[in-house]
């Protein structure tokens, strides 16, 4: 499946033209890639700001299939809209959001992952959501059912 992901408000907090704070997208994006899905960065960013976003993802081992373009769609259309099977964007109707301290919400990746599991896009299994606790130990969450996790 080809999945188009936005950047500001979706992968990081809204701080354009700067790179915002990480909001937890990376573990889920890595899992999508591991499951064989192709990711396209689909953002309003262009020029240097687009390069900054691509580099930010690359530095976190996120391999993109494209950036603001689907490299395969030129074979059948000249449309500028990026063709994808799924779009993850903080401005998409129905996407779970967290109201941050700023006036703009951002994507709730825990709930987004639940939705991806519900529709069979990701498997239900142990995931490392928080990476480490305050003592530096890894924390694993296993989804038992949507919105119910056991901690390991």
N, C-alpha and C positions, 0 to 999 in steps of 0.2 A: 504494500500500500504506500502511496506517496502522500506525505503529510506536510502541509505548509504551516509553518509556525511564525508568528509575529515575534518581535524582539522586545521593544519597550512596553512594559506592563505585562508581558507574557514570560519572557526569560529573566528580565531584570525589572526593578522599579523604574518608574518614569523619571528620568533625569536628562532627557535629550537636550542638547547634543552630546552630553557626557554619557558614559556607561553607568547605569544605575546599579543598585545592590542586587546580588543574587537572591532569587526568591524560591529556589528549590526545583527549578526545571531540569537541571542537569541529570540527576539520577533517572528520571522518567525518560528523558531524551535518549540516554545511553541504553535504557532497556528497550525502547522502541527500535533503535538501530540493531541491537543484539537479536531482536525478533525478526530482522530482515526488512524493516520498513525504511523508506528513503525520506530524508528530511530536506525540505526546501525552506530557507529563510525568506519570509515574505513580509517585508517591512517598508515603511515610508522612508527609511534611511537611504541615502545615496552618497556617492563620492566617498570622502574620508570617513564619514560617520558609518557608512555601510561596511567599509573595510574594517573599522574598529569593531563592529558587531561580529563580523565573520571571524576576526582574530580572537575575540573574546571566547567564542564558541570553540574554535580550533584549539586554543590553549587549554580547554577543558575536555579535549579528546572527542568533540562532537564533529563528525564528518558530515558535511552537507552534500546533498545531491545537486543543489543549485542555490543561488542567492538572487532573489527577485526574478527568477526565471526557471522554467522547467526545461532542461536541455533537450527533452524529447518532443515537446509539443510543436516545435517549428516544422516538423514533418507533416503536420495536418492542419495547422492554423497559424495565422499571423496576429491573433489576439494578444494584447499586452497582459491580460489577466492570467495569472499563474494557475495552470490546471493542476489540481490535486484531488485526492479522494476525501480528504479531511482537512479542515482548517482549525488551528488552535490559536485563538486571538482574544485578548482581553476585551475587545469590543464586539465579540460574537454573542448573539442572543443565546442564552442558556449556559454559557461557560461559568463555572463556579468562581466567584471573586472574593477577595479579602479587601476590606477597606483599611488601607494603611493610614499613616499619619498625614500624608499629603491629601489633596482633594481628589486624587485619581486612584481608583482601585487597581489591583493586579490579580493575576491568575492564582487560584488555589490549586497547587499541583497535587496535593494529596487527594482532593475530591476529583480532580481531572483524571488521575490514575484510576480511581474507582469506576469512573464512567468508561474508560478504555477497557477495563476488565469486564465490566457489565456487557459490553458489546463484542467481546471476544477478540479485541485488538491486542490486548496484553493478557498473559496468563495470571492467574491468582497464585502468587508464591511470595517467598520472603524477599523483601526489598530493603535496601539500606537508604532510608529517607533522610535521617539526621546526620549521618556520617559518624559523629562522635559526641559523647556526652561531655560534661565539664571535666571529668577525670581523664579524658582522652580515650575512653573505651568505645569500641564500635557498638552501635545500637541497631538491632534489626527488628523490623515490624513484619509480621505475617498477617496478611488479610484473611480473616476467617470468613467474612461476608462483607458486603459493602458497608462502610462506616464502622466496622468492628475489627480491631487489630489485637494480636497478642504480641507482647514485647519479649524479645530474646536477648 
